[in-house]
Amino acid sequence: MPFSFDHEECNMLVFTNRLLKTTARDESALTTQYDPFSDTLNSVKVTAGAKGWKISNPQEGLSDVDALAQLSAVLDGNKPVLLFVHGNNNTPAACFARCRLLEAQYPVSVIGFSWTSEGFLSDGTELPGPKEPPGAFDDPDDNLAAVDTKDSLTVGWIARMAQRYAQAKVNAQHSKDSFARLLRLIAAARLAGMNQKVSLAAHSLGAHLLHYTIDEQDAEASLSAMHNVVLIAGCSGAAKHSAWVGQIHPLLRVYITYTKADSVLFAATLVDGDVKVGTDPGRDRLPGPKFRYVDFEATKIKLGAHSYFVADPGKRLSKQSRLLFSRIFASEVDFTGGIAQRNDVYPMGCSDDDSVCYMGNASLKKDRR
């Protein structure tokens, strides 16, 4: 049956480097301000109800002890844990909604990391320029897709979207200290209790954040405590990806998903001139059993092809996509056994060395090695 988003009570843990407005009890508690290059972590508990998002237990300037206590409470649960870091232009409410959908559609408990991806300056002020028309985009991830040609960058509000994307990239780079600290704490909590498996999903510009985090203190070692790391529609340069992704050595595997149909990443390339790993990783791909590239070209995925890992309310993913992401997010291998088991997940098979697997067939001949 298609997934239907209801408003049953849930309780999610979300960490953030956003400054908190502790008197607020909705998504406005997480502001658009942050302290660049600070490793400060704040946290909130998020409940989804019929009247919207409710914030409880806001904590500013968490100590390691307090953060570990919160993480351990999640890791002591009865589900594998997924750390999710979102991409460009995700408000706190959008982050909560995505985490909620992930928990509803997959057998995981989700811990979110919310950062100032809307493209405001660090003091929370907006860049100058006109705003996008009301209702221009239902999905905040997709707003950048308005940049569909170089000429469109001259249009007032579209140019502003491009400027905000550029600022969001800066904000991601300046949030690396907080995210690296969160990775260290999650690794410590998992290794201390060994109660649940943990994996990391970085979507879109979240991959850019991870790129700049990898060289921070103990980030590489912390990722080694994860079971899977997946870069979904990664908004990070393809030409440079093997150097930093090659530093990630989780217990199971690193997955890199991509498709040329991704309109958001196409727009990002128009803005900054950098072909994205989530569009086409290129020929310089990482070899070996610890890395797998997943080609979503010519598959039945949602319009814009940017958020194909989660179904919209009332919709559903393909059987194979749901099976693939269920296993990755739940810290399992994507398949075990022979060709039949592999094809249950990857309908068009894999390359001879299994380093590239295909969800569709448009790029099969070109990429098979």
LINTA-V650135 format. One record per run of one state. SS is the DSSP state (~ for helix, > for strand, _ for the rest). FROM is the first residue (numbers start at 1). TO is the last residue. If there is no record, write none. Layout:
ss=SS from=FROM to=TO
ss=SS from=FROM to=TO
This chain:
ss=_ from=1 to=11
ss=> from=12 to=16
ss=_ from=17 to=17
ss=> from=18 to=20
ss=_ from=21 to=26
ss=~ from=27 to=29
ss=> from=30 to=34
ss=_ from=35 to=41
ss=> from=42 to=49
ss=_ from=50 to=51
ss=> from=52 to=59
ss=_ from=60 to=63
ss=~ from=64 to=75
ss=_ from=76 to=79
ss=> from=80 to=85
ss=_ from=86 to=91
ss=~ from=92 to=105
ss=_ from=106 to=107
ss=> from=108 to=114
ss=_ from=115 to=139
ss=~ from=140 to=146
ss=_ from=147 to=150
ss=~ from=151 to=154
ss=_ from=155 to=155
ss=~ from=156 to=173
ss=_ from=174 to=175
ss=~ from=176 to=193
ss=_ from=194 to=197
ss=> from=198 to=203
ss=_ from=204 to=204
ss=~ from=205 to=213
ss=_ from=214 to=218
ss=~ from=219 to=223
ss=_ from=224 to=227
ss=> from=228 to=232
ss=_ from=233 to=236
ss=> from=237 to=237
ss=_ from=238 to=240
ss=~ from=241 to=245
ss=_ from=246 to=252
ss=> from=253 to=258
ss=_ from=259 to=262
ss=~ from=263 to=272
ss=_ from=273 to=275
ss=> from=276 to=276
ss=_ from=277 to=290
ss=> from=291 to=295
ss=_ from=296 to=318
ss=~ from=319 to=329
ss=_ from=330 to=338
ss=~ from=339 to=345
ss=_ from=346 to=349
ss=> from=350 to=350
ss=_ from=351 to=355
ss=> from=356 to=358
ss=_ from=359 to=363
ss=~ from=364 to=367
ss=_ from=368 to=369
